[in-house]
Amino acid sequence: MVMTTPAPRVPKAAALNCSSCGAAIELHAMGWAVSVVCAACGATMDATDANLRILQHGDGVRLKPSIPLGTRGTWKGTAWEVIGSQQVTITVEEVDYSWVEYVCFNPWRGFLYLSEYQGHWNVIEKLRRAPERERGGVRPTVDLGGVTYMHFQTARARTTAALGEFPWELRVGDEVIARDFVSPPYLLSAEGYEEEVTWSQGTYTPPDVIAKAFNLGKDALIKPIGVFANQPNPYGDLPKKIFKLFGLSVVALFVMFLANVVLSGNRTVFQQGYAFTRGTEDQAAFVTPVFELDGRPSAVSIDIESPLDNDWLYLTLALIEENTGETREASRQVSYYSGTDSDGKWTEGSRSGTVRLATVPAGRYFLRVQPEGGEPAKRVANYTIKVRRDSPFYGLYFVAFFALLIPAIFAVVPSASFERRRWAESDHAPVSSDDDDSGGDDE
């Protein structure tokens, strides 16, 4: 004989009638439900009473949930049926903000809860334990399962409309103190008074995931509006990724810098001192002796130094290849002034300057120099010209560093802006609510 185990039977809904208006009522969670709200008249009845004793007469307010009662879906492999929904409202600065909570039932698993505020959904589970640690202060925190949650908002939440079955004695107008703590994508909520507090954990869930789980149409649920308390920051990982690339790039740049310093010869191939007599500009131009630039094409630096004192000097330079006549022109002014005033001693300018010519091929070169300018009272200006071959250039690396730094800085902006919008809705808003164009919420 083959023994078989019969499949478990799903409990059928109990057909009853509203004690207030006589409309048909089906109890899907018979034996589990404590309260039931009539869809026709809004009366709240005792679901544990065979005669559905009236707990509260309807006030005419009708709730139209986004997920109709009786809708069935699957969440994490378990079948659920939506059997109840309630609208919860808080008042912040004399403005009401409401969201809708859903009660889902499975006869073997009990209850699962959903909540929705302006297109933001959370899947909520009641916790059997309170957080391990709670800290007070300007911004309280709680610890649960090794995760720290930051206080978001505390408000008086009241039920303003209801429909269907609930596993507690519900009445429209009931109030609780709700405290919310966030660690995206999670939300911890404490509801109740004093010692009678119930903790629950919500997980932020995109509306398309909810729609798919409950077999709703593609556009059945609205798209999220604004930023919600525990909504994950879509830019949260961007700064970390960008700064990681920035760090790697800086390391590569530093290696290139060291290689430039080590491999650059920076050899002095010519150095000579000169004197310029003011008033002889027409005859002051001259050429230097020929000097050799050997090796690979590389940079040439021309250094100018002068013991100027409240004086200036301007040099027009041309680096000329002896055989080909190829010419590279440049100019440089050096000046140095000093004195005292009401703020004390001051100085301006520098007694030295450098002209850098990039990628100069090997060959025999000389300089054509044209000095001019300066204070007429300073008759003679002495100066020295020094030519260096294969000289390193550090300015390029500073430019490259800041070029890398700019996108790293801007990568922080979207993430920071998202967080500012999140916390603008909280009790810890960085700006006043008058400065923000979106309403507050508590969930």
C-alpha positions in Angstrom: 0.0 0.0 0.0 1.3 3.4 -1.0 0.8 6.1 1.7 0.2 9.6 0.5 -0.2 12.9 2.4 -3.1 15.0 1.3 -2.3 18.6 0.3 -3.3 21.2 2.9 -6.6 22.9 2.3 -6.7 26.7 2.0 -9.4 28.0 4.5 -12.4 29.4 2.7 -13.7 32.9 3.4 -16.6 33.1 5.9 -19.6 34.9 4.4 -21.3 37.3 6.9 -23.3 40.5 6.8 -22.5 43.9 8.2 -24.2 44.6 11.5 -24.7 48.2 10.5 -25.9 48.2 6.9 -26.4 44.6 6.1 -23.9 44.5 3.2 -22.1 41.2 2.5 -18.8 40.7 4.3 -16.2 38.0 3.7 -13.7 37.1 6.4 -10.6 35.7 4.8 -8.7 35.5 8.0 -11.3 33.9 10.1 -9.8 33.1 13.5 -7.0 35.5 12.9 -8.8 38.8 12.3 -9.7 40.9 15.3 -11.5 43.8 13.5 -13.2 44.2 10.1 -14.3 47.4 8.4 -17.3 47.3 6.0 -16.6 48.5 2.5 -20.1 49.7 2.1 -20.7 51.9 5.2 -17.3 52.0 6.9 -18.5 50.5 10.1 -15.8 48.8 12.2 -16.9 45.4 13.7 -15.5 42.8 16.1 -14.3 40.0 13.8 -14.1 37.6 16.8 -17.8 38.0 17.5 -20.1 35.7 15.6 -22.6 38.5 15.3 -20.0 41.1 14.2 -20.6 43.4 17.1 -20.2 47.1 16.0 -17.1 48.8 17.5 -17.5 52.0 15.6 -20.0 53.3 13.1 -18.8 54.5 9.7 -17.9 58.2 9.2 -18.4 58.2 5.4 -14.7 58.3 4.6 -13.9 55.7 1.9 -10.5 54.4 1.2 -9.4 53.5 -2.3 -6.2 51.5 -2.0 -3.8 51.1 -4.9 -3.9 47.3 -4.3 -7.5 46.2 -4.1 -8.6 43.9 -1.3 -8.6 40.3 -2.4 -5.6 40.7 -4.6 -3.2 37.7 -4.3 0.5 37.7 -4.9 3.7 35.9 -4.0 6.5 37.4 -1.9 9.7 35.4 -1.3 8.0 32.2 -2.4 5.0 32.6 -0.1 1.5 33.3 -1.3 -0.3 36.3 0.2 -3.7 37.9 0.0 -4.4 41.5 0.7 -7.2 41.6 3.2 -7.0 45.0 4.8 -5.7 48.6 4.3 -5.7 51.7 6.4 -4.8 55.3 5.9 -2.4 56.7 8.5 -1.9 60.5 8.9 0.5 62.7 10.7 0.4 66.5 11.1 3.6 68.5 10.6 3.4 72.3 11.0 -0.4 72.1 10.5 -0.1 70.2 7.3 -1.4 66.6 7.0 0.6 63.9 5.4 -1.0 60.5 4.8 0.2 57.1 3.7 -1.6 53.7 3.2 -0.7 50.5 4.9 -1.8 47.0 3.7 -2.4 43.8 5.6 -1.5 40.6 3.7 -2.5 37.2 5.0 -1.3 33.6 4.6 -3.0 31.0 6.8 0.3 29.2 7.5 2.6 32.2 7.7 0.4 34.8 9.4 0.7 38.4 8.3 2.8 40.6 6.1 2.5 44.3 5.8 3.1 46.8 3.0 3.1 50.6 3.1 3.0 53.2 0.4 3.7 57.0 0.4 3.7 58.9 -2.8 4.9 55.9 -4.8 7.5 54.8 -2.2 6.8 51.2 -1.0 8.1 49.3 2.0 7.6 45.6 2.9 7.2 45.5 6.6 7.6 42.7 9.1 6.8 42.9 12.8 9.9 42.3 15.0 9.8 39.9 17.9 12.6 41.8 19.7 13.4 45.3 20.4 16.8 46.9 19.3 19.8 45.9 21.4 20.7 49.4 22.2 19.1 52.8 22.0 21.1 56.1 22.4 19.7 59.5 23.0 21.1 62.9 22.2 20.6 65.5 19.5 20.1 62.7 16.9 19.2 59.4 18.7 20.2 56.0 17.2 19.3 52.4 17.8 21.3 49.3 17.1 19.7 46.1 15.7 21.6 43.1 14.3 24.9 45.0 14.2 23.4 47.9 12.1 23.0 51.4 13.5 19.8 53.2 12.6 19.6 57.0 12.8 16.5 58.8 14.2 14.5 60.3 11.3 11.2 61.5 12.8 8.8 61.3 15.7 5.2 62.1 15.2 1.7 61.3 16.5 0.2 59.0 13.8 -3.6 58.4 13.6 -5.8 56.1 11.6 -8.0 58.3 9.3 -9.6 55.6 7.1 -9.7 51.8 6.9 -11.1 48.9 4.9 -11.1 45.1 5.4 -9.7 42.9 8.1 -7.0 43.6 10.8 -5.3 41.4 13.4 -5.9 44.1 16.0 -8.8 46.1 17.4 -8.9 49.0 15.0 -10.9 52.2 15.3 -10.7 55.2 13.0 -9.1 58.0 15.0 -6.8 55.8 17.1 -3.4 57.4 17.7 0.1 56.2 18.5 3.4 57.8 18.9 5.5 56.7 15.9 9.3 56.9 16.0 11.3 56.1 12.8 15.0 55.3 12.5 16.7 54.7 9.1 19.6 52.9 7.7 18.7 52.7 4.0 17.2 50.5 2.6 15.8 49.6 6.1 13.4 51.5 8.3 12.8 50.7 12.0 9.6 51.9 13.4 8.4 52.0 17.1 4.7 52.5 17.6 2.8 52.7 20.9 3.0 54.4 24.2 5.4 54.0 27.1 5.9 50.3 27.7 3.5 49.0 25.1 5.7 49.6 22.0 5.7 47.5 18.9 8.8 47.4 16.7 8.7 46.7 12.9 11.3 46.7 10.1 10.5 48.0 6.7 12.6 47.3 3.5 12.4 49.8 0.7 11.0 48.2 -2.4 10.6 49.7 -5.8 6.9 49.9 -7.0 7.6 47.7 -10.1 8.7 44.9 -7.8 5.5 45.3 -5.8 3.4 45.4 -9.0 5.1 42.2 -10.3 4.7 40.4 -7.0 0.9 41.1 -6.9 0.3 40.7 -10.6 -0.7 44.3 -11.1 -0.5 46.1 -14.4 2.7 47.8 -15.6 1.4 51.2 -14.8 -0.9 50.3 -11.9 1.3 52.0 -9.3 2.5 55.5 -9.5 6.2 56.3 -9.8 8.0 57.6 -6.6 7.7 61.3 -5.9 10.6 63.0 -4.1 13.0 61.2 -1.8 11.8 58.9 1.0 13.2 58.3 4.4 14.9 54.9 3.7 15.2 55.1 0.0 18.7 53.9 -1.1 20.9 56.7 -2.4 21.4 55.8 -6.2 24.6 57.8 -6.1 25.8 56.4 -2.8 28.6 54.3 -4.3 29.7 56.9 -6.9 32.0 58.9 -4.6 33.7 55.7 -3.4 34.3 54.5 -7.0 35.4 57.9 -8.2 37.8 58.4 -5.3 39.2 54.9 -5.8 40.0 55.8 -9.4 41.3 59.1 -8.2 43.7 57.4 -5.8 44.9 55.0 -8.5 45.4 57.9 -10.9 47.3 60.0 -8.3 49.6 57.0 -7.6 50.3 56.6 -11.4 50.9 60.4 -11.6 53.3 60.3 -8.7 55.2 57.4 -10.4 55.4 59.4 -13.6 56.6 62.4 -11.5 59.4 60.4 -9.9 60.4 58.9 -13.2 60.6 62.4 -14.7 62.8 63.6 -11.8 65.1 60.5 -11.9 65.4 60.3 -15.7 65.8 64.0 -16.4 69.5 65.0 -16.7 68.9 68.7 -15.9 72.4 69.4 -17.1 73.8 73.0 -17.3 75.2 73.4 -20.8 75.8 77.2 -20.8 76.1 79.9 -18.1 77.3 83.5 -18.5 76.9 86.8 -16.7 76.1 90.1 -18.5 75.5 93.8 -17.8 73.0 96.0 -19.5 73.5 99.8 -19.6 70.2 101.7 -19.8 70.0 104.0 -22.8 71.9 101.7 -25.2 68.9 99.5 -26.3 69.7 100.0 -29.9 73.2 98.4 -29.5 72.3 96.1 -26.6 71.4 93.0 -28.6 74.0 90.2 -28.8 74.5 86.5 -29.3 76.0 84.0 -26.9 78.7 81.5 -27.7 77.6 78.3 -29.3 76.7 75.4 -26.9 75.9 71.8 -27.5 72.5 70.2 -26.8 72.9 66.4 -27.0 70.8 63.3 -26.4 67.1 62.8 -27.1 64.7 65.7 -27.9 63.8 67.1 -24.5 63.1 70.4 -22.7 65.5 73.3 -22.4 65.2 75.8 -19.6 66.7 79.3 -19.7 67.2 80.7 -16.2 67.6 84.5 -15.7 68.9 85.9 -12.4 69.6 89.5 -11.5 70.3 91.3 -8.2 67.6 93.8 -8.9 66.5 96.2 -6.2 63.4 98.3 -7.0 64.1 97.7 -10.6 63.0 95.5 -13.6 64.5 94.0 -16.7 62.9 92.6 -19.9 64.7 90.1 -22.1 63.7 89.0 -25.6 65.4 85.6 -26.3 65.8 83.4 -29.4 67.3 79.9 -29.3 68.8 79.4 -32.7 70.2 76.1 -34.2 73.6 77.0 -35.8 73.3 74.8 -38.9 69.7 75.0 -39.8 68.8 78.4 -38.4 65.7 76.9 -36.8 64.6 79.5 -34.2 62.5 79.3 -31.0 61.6 82.7 -29.5 60.6 83.6 -26.0 60.7 86.5 -23.6 60.8 87.0 -19.9 60.7 89.9 -17.4 62.2 89.9 -14.0 61.4 92.6 -11.4 61.8 93.1 -7.7 60.4 95.9 -5.5 60.3 96.3 -1.7 59.4 98.9 0.8 57.4 99.7 3.9 54.0 101.1 4.5 51.4 101.3 7.3 51.1 97.5 7.2 54.9 97.0 7.5 57.5 95.7 5.1 56.4 94.4 1.7 58.0 92.9 -1.4 56.8 92.3 -4.9 58.2 90.2 -7.8 61.2 88.0 -8.0 64.9 88.4 -8.9 64.8 85.3 -11.1 62.7 83.8 -13.8 62.7 80.8 -16.2 61.7 80.3 -19.8 61.0 76.7 -20.7 61.1 75.4 -24.3 59.7 71.9 -24.8 61.1 69.1 -27.0 64.2 70.7 -28.5 66.2 68.3 -30.7 69.9 67.7 -30.3 72.3 70.2 -32.1 74.6 73.2 -31.8 72.7 76.3 -30.5 73.3 79.9 -29.5 71.1 82.5 -27.9 70.2 85.9 -29.4 69.5 88.3 -26.4 67.8 91.7 -26.5 67.7 93.4 -23.0 65.6 96.5 -22.4 63.6 98.4 -19.8 64.2 99.2 -16.2 64.3 102.2 -14.0 66.2 105.1 -15.7 67.8 106.0 -12.4 69.4 102.5 -12.3 72.1 102.9 -14.9 73.4 99.3 -15.1 71.5 96.0 -14.6 73.6 92.9 -14.1 72.1 89.5 -14.9 73.1 85.9 -15.5 71.8 83.6 -18.2 71.9 79.8 -17.6 70.8 77.1 -20.1 69.8 73.7 -18.8 69.2 70.6 -21.0 66.6 67.9 -20.2 65.1 69.9 -17.4 62.0 68.5 -15.5 58.8 70.4 -15.6 56.7 70.0 -12.4 53.8 72.4 -13.3 52.2 69.8 -15.6 51.8 67.4 -12.7 50.0 70.0 -10.6 47.7 70.7 -13.5 47.1 67.0 -14.0 46.4 66.5 -10.2 43.8 69.2 -10.1 42.3 67.9 -13.4 41.8 64.6 -11.6 40.6 66.2 -8.4 37.7 68.2 -10.1 35.6 65.2 -11.1 36.3 63.6 -7.8 34.8 66.6 -6.0 31.8 66.8 -8.3 31.1 63.1 -7.8 30.2 63.9 -4.2 27.6 66.5 -5.3 24.7 64.2 -6.5 25.1 61.9 -3.4 25.2 64.9 -1.0 22.2 66.5 -2.7 20.2 63.3 -2.4 20.9 63.0 1.3 20.1 66.7 1.8 16.7 66.1 0.2 16.2 63.0 2.4 17.0 64.7 5.7 15.0 67.8 4.7 11.9 65.7 5.4 13.1 64.7 8.9 13.2 66.2 12.4 16.9 66.9 11.7 16.5 68.9 8.5 19.6 70.8 7.5 17.4 73.6 6.2 14.0 74.9 7.3 11.0 73.3 5.8 10.0 76.6 4.3 13.1 76.3 2.0 12.1 72.9 0.7 9.4 72.5 -1.9 8.3 69.0 -0.9 6.2 67.9 2.0 7.4 66.0 5.1 6.5 62.3 5.7 6.7 59.7 8.3 6.7 56.0 7.6 
